[in-house]
Amino acid sequence: MSEYLLEMKGICKSFAGVRALDHVNFKVRPGKVMCLAGENGCGKSTLVKIISGVYTRDEGEVIFEGQPVTKITPAEATRMGIQVIYQDLSIFPNLTVMENLAINSEITAGVKFVNRKRWEETAKEALSKIGYNIDLYAKMGELSVADKQLVAICRALLFNAKLIIMDEPTTALTKKEVDALFTTVRQLRDSGIAIMFISHKTEEIFEISDDVCIMRNGKNVYSGLTSELTPDQFTYYMTGRELTNDRFEPKNISREPVLKVDQLTLPGNYENVTFSLRKGEILGITGLLGSGRTELALSLFGLNNPKSGTITLNGSQVKITSPMKAQKLKIGYVPEDRLTEGLCLQQPIADNITLASLKRLSNALGILKHQDILDDAQIWKEKFSIATDDVRKFASTLSGGNQQKIVLSKWLSNDLDVLILNGPTVGVDVGAKQDIHALVHELANEGLAVIIISDDLSEVVTNCNRVIVMKEGRIVGEMDGDQVTEDNILEIIR
């Protein structure tokens, strides 16, 4: 019996003459967690699609359970025991848990008629494989991301999975949900199933993986035991450069606050929230999911009107009743979900960058010149090092980090007093995360007042000179300077 469940040797793949994979080699051991890591655009997704039969390799050799595999189709990959759980989880949100669990098995078996009792038995069998309990008749669309993830895992196990590939499974999960997922992953590993865990989050990789393969620019630059790698080495292999984790040190905080919030209340969301923000500061607002932090941010941007309390901007009390009003008051907001709330993916990069600047770019008659849009977008593309050769390309063609830079550019091309960043680096690789953080530090030191809302405590501690902790809609703690540590924040949150 082979020591390895899966071996990939010299895998190459090109699209329209562009080499996406360049002689990639790696191995997956049975009963182990192998992390496939790399920045967005490095070739991870292409490699997974070759393993699962979606793409055909141009060159190279695939060996599964010691036997060469000449051609892989999606059906053949499933028969072999290869299952992929993509980021979108490939679920039917309008169907129940039971229906989502059973439907693939029914189709594979060629069953033509629905038998509810058989479907229920199939679903119960799937859930029992990891000891997971959930209402079989709950609609999938109403479940949390964590529950959807577990249902997808149970569905994969119905096909006698030997290798489960998880594509960025923790992107939308809270820390508590990540811990629960990791417990399940370890349970699967201990049962002999190989897990291929795709991620770019350093701390998660060192916590969960036994082996790691790091890719950069279509090549694998490291393959080996995770225990033989340090976090600094991992970051270097990922990015090809030495990264520093410099803590934000404010250099020019204004004497008077630019923003004051007093006893702001929206029942069911948050209550009696009071804080101030000065120019040159980066204020962190953190707390568990449901703490009210996002609802508060939406109120400051005119999307969630409070019932009582006051907001004062530059010494004058204001009513922020819409995003348009917020923009007039020089407030910008980068949303938590850039894909659905921050970007028009099927529109050009240039249009996305200038979307909030149309008035500035229009002439006295309100007429826009297309060339002015392109010229303005090009300025911001160069300023933020957005990785594209043409701002006329669609935003959907870029990696997550570059998409986030577009959303930032959209607001920073205006003259802002306050910038609110909700989960500014969610789904962003380590190199782009460093770039975004450095940019935010620079903007704050140039006089911008910044609010970062995040449950990533390392991000909060590194980037914020002052932190507010929220719990169940209320502020339960505030700290600044040297008091801002992960331990102090955790002590309050718990």
C-alpha positions, -999 to 999 in steps of 0.1 A, spaced: 0 0 0 13 35 -10 25 59 17 5 86 0 -32 88 -9 -26 114 -37 6 123 -56 8 151 -81 40 152 -102 50 180 -126 15 193 -131 12 220 -158 -18 239 -170 -21 269 -193 -50 291 -203 -48 311 -236 -10 308 -234 -7 319 -198 9 293 -175 -14 289 -145 5 259 -131 42 253 -137 54 218 -128 36 216 -95 45 187 -72 28 177 -39 16 147 -19 -13 140 5 -10 114 32 -40 94 43 -53 104 78 -35 137 77 -44 174 71 -25 189 42 -27 227 39 -25 241 4 -16 277 9 -8 307 -13 -19 342 -21 -49 347 -43 -41 340 -79 -13 316 -72 -30 286 -88 -46 268 -59 -81 268 -74 -67 255 -108 -49 227 -90 -81 217 -71 -101 216 -103 -76 193 -119 -78 170 -89 -116 170 -90 -118 165 -128 -131 199 -137 -100 207 -157 -77 184 -176 -39 188 -169 -17 197 -199 13 178 -184 22 158 -154 12 127 -135 -16 120 -110 -13 89 -87 -42 80 -64 -38 51 -39 -6 41 -57 -22 38 -91 -16 62 -120 -48 80 -131 -48 89 -168 -80 110 -170 -101 123 -142 -138 134 -147 -159 149 -119 -179 116 -118 -146 95 -116 -132 118 -89 -164 111 -68 -161 74 -74 -125 75 -63 -135 92 -30 -125 128 -38 -150 154 -25 -146 192 -28 -164 216 -5 -162 249 -23 -165 284 -6 -201 287 -19 -208 252 -4 -229 243 -35 -261 241 -16 -297 246 -25 -308 274 -1 -345 269 -8 -344 232 1 -343 216 35 -313 200 52 -326 166 44 -331 174 7 -296 189 4 -281 158 20 -300 132 0 -304 147 -35 -269 140 -48 -271 104 -37 -304 100 -53 -292 114 -86 -260 93 -86 -281 62 -80 -304 71 -109 -335 72 -87 -365 87 -105 -391 90 -78 -390 107 -44 -392 86 -13 -393 108 17 -386 79 41 -355 69 22 -343 106 20 -347 109 58 -327 77 63 -300 90 40 -298 123 58 -297 107 93 -269 85 81 -249 114 68 -253 134 100 -244 105 122 -210 102 106 -198 132 126 -224 131 154 -240 163 141 -276 171 152 -298 196 133 -334 199 122 -337 179 90 -366 201 78 -348 234 84 -343 254 52 -306 256 43 -308 293 34 -318 301 70 -288 283 86 -256 300 98 -225 296 76 -210 272 101 -241 249 100 -241 250 62 -204 240 63 -211 210 85 -240 199 63 -217 201 33 -192 179 51 -218 153 60 -230 152 24 -194 146 13 -191 116 37 -221 99 20 -198 91 -9 -172 72 11 -149 101 9 -112 93 12 -100 129 4 -121 160 13 -109 193 -1 -121 223 18 -117 256 -1 -112 285 23 -137 270 48 -132 296 76 -136 328 55 -171 337 70 -168 320 104 -164 334 138 -135 322 161 -159 300 180 -173 285 148 -137 279 135 -129 260 167 -160 238 161 -150 232 125 -115 222 135 -128 197 160 -147 181 131 -117 182 108 -96 164 135 -123 138 139 -123 131 102 -85 130 101 -85 105 130 -109 83 112 -84 80 83 -98 105 59 -72 129 43 -81 166 44 -68 191 19 -73 224 37 -70 255 15 -62 287 34 -39 317 36 -44 323 73 -11 317 91 -25 310 126 -51 285 113 -25 266 91 -2 261 121 -31 250 143 -48 224 120 -23 211 94 2 182 95 17 190 61 18 221 40 23 229 3 29 266 -5 23 280 -40 34 312 -56 29 323 -92 18 289 -103 47 270 -87 50 252 -54 78 268 -34 76 247 -3 63 212 5 69 195 38 59 191 75 42 221 90 62 215 122 95 222 103 82 257 92 82 289 112 54 316 108 80 340 94 92 314 69 56 307 59 49 343 52 81 347 31 73 316 10 37 329 5 47 364 -6 84 363 -16 91 392 7 99 399 43 68 414 60 68 434 92 39 436 116 44 472 127 19 484 153 2 516 145 16 546 164 -6 577 159 15 608 150 -10 636 147 -42 632 167 -64 663 167 -74 680 199 -111 681 193 -131 651 181 -143 649 146 -171 625 156 -191 622 188 -217 596 194 -239 601 225 -263 575 239 -271 562 205 -298 535 206 -316 512 182 -336 487 202 -327 451 194 -294 462 178 -275 484 203 -282 506 233 -267 537 249 -235 537 227 -213 567 235 -178 573 221 -157 600 203 -132 598 175 -104 623 166 -86 629 134 -54 608 132 -69 580 153 -77 544 144 -105 533 167 -112 496 169 -147 483 176 -148 446 184 -170 419 199 -186 386 191 -210 381 162 -243 397 173 -226 423 196 -241 451 176 -209 463 160 -220 461 124 -255 476 132 -237 505 148 -215 510 117 -246 510 94 -262 537 115 -231 559 111 -235 555 74 -272 562 72 -284 526 66 -298 518 101 -315 549 116 -312 550 154 -343 556 175 -326 579 200 -292 595 208 -271 620 189 -243 621 164 -221 652 162 -197 658 133 -171 686 134 -190 702 163 -225 702 147 -252 677 155 -263 657 124 -289 633 112 -275 607 89 -306 593 72 -290 578 40 -256 569 25 -259 599 3 -262 621 34 -232 603 49 -212 609 18 -220 646 19 -209 647 55 -175 631 43 -181 597 58 -171 566 39 -179 530 46 -162 498 34 -187 470 40 -180 436 55 -191 417 23 -173 435 -5 -187 411 -32 -224 419 -27 -223 453 -9 -191 470 -20 -185 461 -57 -202 458 -90 -183 427 -101 -194 426 -137 -185 462 -142 -150 477 -151 -125 484 -124 -125 520 -134 -163 523 -129 -160 508 -95 -132 531 -83 -151 562 -95 -186 552 -84 -186 575 -54 -168 604 -73 -192 610 -102 -201 644 -90 -165 654 -87 -157 641 -121 -187 657 -138 -186 691 -155 -210 720 -147 -237 704 -167 -234 670 -150 -218 654 -180 -191 627 -175 -163 620 -199 -153 584 -201 -116 593 -204 -118 613 -172 -131 581 -154 -102 560 -168 -76 587 -159 -89 590 -124 -90 552 -119 -55 549 -132 -42 573 -105 -57 551 -78 -47 519 -94 -11 531 -93 -14 546 -58 -27 514 -43 -7 490 -65 -39 473 -78 -27 443 -97 -42 448 -132 -28 458 -165 -61 475 -176 -87 494 -154 -113 485 -181 -113 449 -170 -141 437 -148 -136 438 -111 -144 401 -109 -111 393 -126 -91 404 -95 -81 386 -63 -98 394 -30 -70 417 -19 -71 438 -50 -109 439 -50 -107 453 -14 -82 480 -27 -108 490 -53 -134 495 -25 -110 515 -5 -100 536 -36 -137 543 -42 -140 562 -9 -106 576 -6 -109 593 -40 -133 616 -21 -123 641 6 -132 621 37 -132 630 74 -142 596 87 -136 562 71 -154 531 86 -138 497 77 -159 467 85 -138 435 84 -112 452 61 -92 421 54 -117 393 55 -107 368 27 -76 387 19 -42 370 17 -13 379 40 6 401 15 -25 422 6 -35 424 43 -1 439 51 -5 464 22 -40 474 33 -29 479 70 1 500 59 -22 522 38 -47 527 66 -18 537 90 -6 562 64 -41 577 59 -46 581 97 -12 598 101 -23 622 73 -53 632 94 -81 608 85 -102 595 114 -106 557 110 -129 531 126 -119 494 122 -147 469 130 -133 434 133 -133 402 153 -97 394 142 -81 405 175 -45 405 160 -58 429 134 -74 451 161 -44 451 183 -19 459 155 -39 486 139 -58 505 166 -45 529 192 -79 527 210 -104 499 212 -141 496 222 -155 462 231 -192 455 225 -213 428 239 -251 422 234 -255 457 220 -236 476 247 -201 489 252 -186 468 279 -150 480 278 -127 506 264 -89 507 263 -61 526 247 -23 526 243 -5 498 260 -38 484 274 -48 473 239 -38 436 240 -55 404 229 -56 391 264 -73 422 277 -99 422 250 -106 384 254 -110 389 292 -138 414 285 -155 395 256 -157 363 277 
